[in-house]
Amino acid sequence: MIEQSPSFDELASQPPSGLTADSEAPQQSSEIVPPSVSHQTANPDESAPPDGDPDASPQVLSSVARELGSVRNLLETHSWRLEELVRLGERREEMIDRLHEENQRLRAGEITHAQAPVIRELIRTYDLVLQLIGGSDTEDLSLVRRRLLDAFEQVGLRAFEPADGEAFDHNHHQAVNAVLTAVEEENMTVVMTSRPGFVRVGGEVVRPAEVQVRKYKPQASDQVNESDDGAEPGRDR
């Protein structure tokens, strides 16, 4: 025999399974709770403001102070390194300049040493030309003299002849003769130049000028010798 399925009206009149006729269905609250209020209510410790914890502010300040101290130490370290780099750079520039000057001096010394024999021969030739000019002043010898002076300038030399009356200088002059003078103001002055001197452009004396120098010597006063007749009057001889 086939059982008939309950009708729709019968199913609607029956209560849900697990509930009796006397039980009541749960009622949902019509009040809507905001999510933020619900979260704060559920976790009161997490929602508390930082000011509510008396230990929070000192801890934050201590942490910030430590961070600032670390930053300050780092800046001081970098500042010291930067100053050290600047000092090293300045020292490097000084060493470069010193090496350059030393190199220039060495090169100049080598050039001077190499030119010395040639310069000595040129000076001897110049002295010879001056001697010849003193005997016979010809145009040809004067031309040779000018050419030699030009050659001296090309190698950085200059001939000089102290003038009459110029003060004697031990660094540039060499006395070869002394001429006595009775004028005290003329003492140790040049009378004439016997042989010219030579100096380099920088002032180094290659050969001092040979000169004659005045030397002061006072004149002896005339002494009147008193005769025996010049004895004091009134005294018997």
MOBEL-V180596 format. One record per residue. N is the residue number from 1. RES is the residue in three letters. PSI is psi in whole degrees, 0 to 359 (999 if undefined). Layout:
n->{N & N}
res->{RES & RES}
psi->{PSI & PSI}
//
This chain:
n->{1 & 2 & 3 & 4 & 5 & 6 & 7 & 8 & 9 & 10 & 11 & 12 & 13 & 14 & 15 & 16 & 17 & 18 & 19 & 20 & 21 & 22 & 23 & 24 & 25 & 26 & 27 & 28 & 29 & 30 & 31 & 32 & 33 & 34 & 35 & 36 & 37 & 38 & 39 & 40 & 41 & 42 & 43 & 44 & 45 & 46 & 47 & 48 & 49 & 50 & 51 & 52 & 53 & 54 & 55 & 56 & 57 & 58 & 59 & 60 & 61 & 62 & 63 & 64 & 65 & 66 & 67 & 68 & 69 & 70 & 71 & 72 & 73 & 74 & 75 & 76 & 77 & 78 & 79 & 80 & 81 & 82 & 83 & 84 & 85 & 86 & 87 & 88 & 89 & 90 & 91 & 92 & 93 & 94 & 95 & 96 & 97 & 98 & 99 & 100 & 101 & 102 & 103 & 104 & 105 & 106 & 107 & 108 & 109 & 110 & 111 & 112 & 113 & 114 & 115 & 116 & 117 & 118 & 119 & 120 & 121 & 122 & 123 & 124 & 125 & 126 & 127 & 128 & 129 & 130 & 131 & 132 & 133 & 134 & 135 & 136 & 137 & 138 & 139 & 140 & 141 & 142 & 143 & 144 & 145 & 146 & 147 & 148 & 149 & 150 & 151 & 152 & 153 & 154 & 155 & 156 & 157 & 158 & 159 & 160 & 161 & 162 & 163 & 164 & 165 & 166 & 167 & 168 & 169 & 170 & 171 & 172 & 173 & 174 & 175 & 176 & 177 & 178 & 179 & 180 & 181 & 182 & 183 & 184 & 185 & 186 & 187 & 188 & 189 & 190 & 191 & 192 & 193 & 194 & 195 & 196 & 197 & 198 & 199 & 200 & 201 & 202 & 203 & 204 & 205 & 206 & 207 & 208 & 209 & 210 & 211 & 212 & 213 & 214 & 215 & 216 & 217 & 218 & 219 & 220 & 221 & 222 & 223 & 224 & 225 & 226 & 227 & 228 & 229 & 230 & 231 & 232 & 233 & 234 & 235 & 236 & 237}
res->{MET & ILE & GLU & GLN & SER & PRO & SER & PHE & ASP & GLU & LEU & ALA & SER & GLN & PRO & PRO & SER & GLY & LEU & THR & ALA & ASP & SER & GLU & ALA & PRO & GLN & GLN & SER & SER & GLU & ILE & VAL & PRO & PRO & SER & VAL & SER & HIS & GLN & THR & ALA & ASN & PRO & ASP & GLU & SER & ALA & PRO & PRO & ASP & GLY & ASP & PRO & ASP & ALA & SER & PRO & GLN & VAL & LEU & SER & SER & VAL & ALA & ARG & GLU & LEU & GLY & SER & VAL & ARG & ASN & LEU & LEU & GLU & THR & HIS & SER & TRP & ARG & LEU & GLU & GLU & LEU & VAL & ARG & LEU & GLY & GLU & ARG & ARG & GLU & GLU & MET & ILE & ASP & ARG & LEU & HIS & GLU & GLU & ASN & GLN & ARG & LEU & ARG & ALA & GLY & GLU & ILE & THR & HIS & ALA & GLN & ALA & PRO & VAL & ILE & ARG & GLU & LEU & ILE & ARG & THR & TYR & ASP & LEU & VAL & LEU & GLN & LEU & ILE & GLY & GLY & SER & ASP & THR & GLU & ASP & LEU & SER & LEU & VAL & ARG & ARG & ARG & LEU & LEU & ASP & ALA & PHE & GLU & GLN & VAL & GLY & LEU & ARG & ALA & PHE & GLU & PRO & ALA & ASP & GLY & GLU & ALA & PHE & ASP & HIS & ASN & HIS & HIS & GLN & ALA & VAL & ASN & ALA & VAL & LEU & THR & ALA & VAL & GLU & GLU & GLU & ASN & MET & THR & VAL & VAL & MET & THR & SER & ARG & PRO & GLY & PHE & VAL & ARG & VAL & GLY & GLY & GLU & VAL & VAL & ARG & PRO & ALA & GLU & VAL & GLN & VAL & ARG & LYS & TYR & LYS & PRO & GLN & ALA & SER & ASP & GLN & VAL & ASN & GLU & SER & ASP & ASP & GLY & ALA & GLU & PRO & GLY & ARG & ASP & ARG}
psi->{133 & 127 & 140 & 140 & 143 & 151 & 172 & 323 & 324 & 320 & 326 & 330 & 345 & 141 & 161 & 157 & 141 & 355 & 138 & 174 & 333 & 340 & 152 & 143 & 140 & 139 & 133 & 140 & 135 & 350 & 130 & 123 & 127 & 146 & 321 & 321 & 320 & 322 & 318 & 324 & 323 & 326 & 79 & 329 & 322 & 331 & 357 & 136 & 157 & 330 & 344 & 339 & 116 & 336 & 352 & 314 & 311 & 322 & 318 & 316 & 320 & 319 & 318 & 320 & 319 & 319 & 318 & 321 & 320 & 319 & 318 & 316 & 321 & 319 & 319 & 319 & 315 & 324 & 318 & 318 & 322 & 316 & 320 & 320 & 321 & 316 & 318 & 321 & 317 & 318 & 323 & 318 & 320 & 318 & 321 & 316 & 320 & 318 & 322 & 315 & 318 & 320 & 319 & 319 & 318 & 317 & 318 & 320 & 320 & 319 & 317 & 318 & 322 & 328 & 345 & 311 & 320 & 319 & 319 & 317 & 322 & 321 & 318 & 319 & 321 & 317 & 319 & 320 & 321 & 322 & 319 & 323 & 324 & 328 & 318 & 108 & 94 & 161 & 326 & 316 & 324 & 323 & 318 & 319 & 314 & 321 & 320 & 320 & 321 & 320 & 322 & 318 & 326 & 332 & 10 & 27 & 153 & 129 & 143 & 147 & 113 & 140 & 163 & 129 & 352 & 143 & 140 & 132 & 118 & 335 & 333 & 348 & 152 & 118 & 127 & 349 & 149 & 136 & 123 & 143 & 146 & 355 & 118 & 327 & 340 & 1 & 136 & 45 & 157 & 133 & 310 & 164 & 121 & 324 & 131 & 158 & 171 & 137 & 153 & 170 & 324 & 355 & 355 & 131 & 120 & 317 & 126 & 154 & 135 & 122 & 161 & 137 & 141 & 142 & 126 & 134 & 114 & 149 & 144 & 131 & 146 & 125 & 127 & 116 & 119 & 133 & 172 & 336 & 348 & 29 & 165 & 137 & 149 & 350 & 131 & 145 & 999}
//
